[in-house]
């Protein structure tokens, strides 16, 4: 009898299927992820000598109008600032509660039509507590 020693086979881990699965997961997460782009409108508020400061409230809807007529509701910019778009965005943000105050912050150079369109949309939905924001007139200015 001739007994030969057999070499034990090398034990190895095949990494190819693992790499395939990792790449598939990576592609899945890249495709399914939505990226939001934060935008802010630059505003130069009109000044007023009279007016009452309002305490900050958590439950309010803030409409911002830039000089170019761009509209944002609660810091979310609208793509097409038309009457219907503003109305649907107001309904969505308010959840149907028309008793919430609506604060309109418009740039000093914003067109009158942009402000009226926003006010009209709020009025058509039944919002009655509208406020316009201004910056306080500096002492000695405008005299």
C-alpha positions as CSV (number, residue, x, y, z in Angstrom):
1,X,0.0,0.0,0.0
2,X,1.2,3.3,-1.0
3,X,-0.3,6.1,0.9
4,X,0.3,9.5,-0.5
5,X,-0.1,12.6,1.4
6,X,-2.7,14.8,0.0
7,X,-2.3,18.4,0.2
8,X,-5.2,20.2,1.9
9,X,-7.0,22.6,-0.5
10,X,-6.5,26.3,0.2
11,X,-9.5,27.9,1.7
12,X,-10.4,31.2,0.1
13,X,-13.3,33.5,0.0
14,X,-14.6,34.5,-3.4
15,X,-15.1,38.3,-3.2
16,X,-16.7,38.7,-6.7
17,X,-20.3,38.1,-5.6
18,X,-19.8,40.4,-2.6
19,X,-18.5,43.2,-4.8
20,X,-21.4,42.7,-7.2
21,X,-23.9,43.1,-4.3
22,X,-22.2,46.2,-3.0
23,X,-22.2,47.9,-6.4
24,X,-25.9,47.0,-6.8
25,X,-26.7,48.5,-3.5
26,X,-24.7,51.6,-4.3
27,X,-26.5,52.1,-7.6
28,X,-29.9,51.5,-5.9
29,X,-29.2,54.2,-3.3
30,X,-27.9,56.7,-5.8
31,X,-30.9,56.3,-8.0
32,X,-33.5,56.4,-5.2
33,X,-32.1,59.3,-3.3
34,X,-33.6,62.7,-4.0
35,X,-31.5,65.7,-3.5
36,X,-33.1,69.0,-2.4
37,X,-31.5,72.3,-3.3
38,X,-32.0,74.9,-0.6
39,X,-32.7,78.3,-2.0
40,X,-33.2,81.6,-0.3
41,X,-34.5,84.8,-1.8
42,X,-32.6,88.0,-1.2
43,X,-34.9,90.8,0.0
44,X,-34.6,94.5,0.7
45,X,-37.7,95.2,2.7
46,X,-39.5,98.5,2.3
47,X,-39.3,100.9,5.3
48,X,-42.1,102.3,7.3
49,X,-42.2,104.8,10.2
50,X,-45.4,103.5,11.8
51,X,-46.3,99.9,12.6
52,X,-46.4,97.5,15.5
53,X,-43.9,94.8,16.0
54,X,-45.6,91.4,16.1
55,X,-44.5,88.6,18.4
56,X,-43.1,85.6,16.7
57,X,-45.5,82.8,16.3
58,X,-44.8,79.2,15.5
59,X,-48.0,78.6,13.6
60,X,-48.0,81.0,10.7
61,X,-47.5,80.8,7.0
62,X,-44.7,83.0,5.6
63,X,-44.9,84.1,2.0
64,X,-41.7,85.7,0.6
65,X,-41.6,87.6,-2.7
66,X,-38.3,88.6,-4.3
67,X,-37.6,91.6,-6.5
68,X,-37.8,89.3,-9.5
69,X,-41.2,88.1,-8.5
70,X,-40.1,84.7,-7.2
71,X,-42.4,83.4,-4.5
72,X,-41.5,81.1,-1.6
73,X,-43.9,79.6,1.0
74,X,-42.2,78.8,4.4
75,X,-38.8,79.0,2.6
76,X,-39.8,76.5,-0.1
77,X,-39.5,78.2,-3.5
78,X,-42.4,77.8,-6.0
79,X,-41.4,76.9,-9.6
80,X,-44.2,78.9,-11.3
81,X,-45.5,81.7,-9.1
82,X,-49.0,81.8,-10.7
83,X,-52.3,82.2,-8.9
84,X,-53.2,78.5,-9.0
85,X,-49.7,77.4,-7.9
86,X,-49.8,79.8,-4.9
87,X,-53.3,78.6,-4.0
88,X,-52.4,74.9,-4.0
89,X,-49.2,75.6,-2.1
90,X,-51.1,77.6,0.5
91,X,-53.6,74.8,0.9
92,X,-50.9,72.3,1.3
93,X,-48.9,74.3,3.9
94,X,-52.0,75.3,5.9
95,X,-53.6,71.8,6.0
96,X,-57.0,73.6,5.4
97,X,-56.7,75.8,8.5
98,X,-57.6,79.2,7.2
99,X,-57.3,80.8,10.7
100,X,-53.5,80.7,10.5
101,X,-51.9,84.2,10.0
102,X,-50.3,84.7,6.6
103,X,-47.2,86.9,6.7
104,X,-46.2,88.4,3.4
105,X,-42.6,89.6,3.1
106,X,-42.0,91.3,-0.2
107,X,-38.9,93.0,-1.5
108,X,-39.1,96.8,-1.8
109,X,-38.5,96.4,-5.5
110,X,-41.1,93.6,-6.0
111,X,-43.9,94.4,-8.4
112,X,-47.2,95.5,-7.0
113,X,-48.8,92.8,-9.1
114,X,-46.8,90.0,-7.4
115,X,-48.0,91.2,-4.0
116,X,-51.6,91.5,-5.1
117,X,-51.5,88.0,-6.7
118,X,-50.3,86.5,-3.4
119,X,-52.9,88.5,-1.4
120,X,-55.6,87.4,-3.9
121,X,-54.7,83.7,-3.6
122,X,-54.9,83.9,0.2
123,X,-58.2,85.8,0.1
124,X,-59.7,83.3,-2.3
125,X,-58.9,80.4,0.1
126,X,-60.5,82.3,3.0
127,X,-57.4,83.5,4.8
128,X,-58.3,86.8,6.6
129,X,-55.3,87.4,8.8
130,X,-52.8,88.9,6.4
131,X,-49.8,90.9,7.4
132,X,-47.2,92.8,5.4
133,X,-43.7,93.1,6.8
134,X,-41.4,96.1,6.6
135,X,-38.2,97.1,8.1
136,X,-38.2,99.9,10.7
137,X,-37.4,103.4,9.3
138,X,-34.0,104.6,10.6
139,X,-34.1,107.7,12.8
140,X,-33.7,110.9,10.7
141,X,-34.4,109.2,7.4
142,X,-37.3,110.3,5.3
143,X,-37.7,113.7,7.1
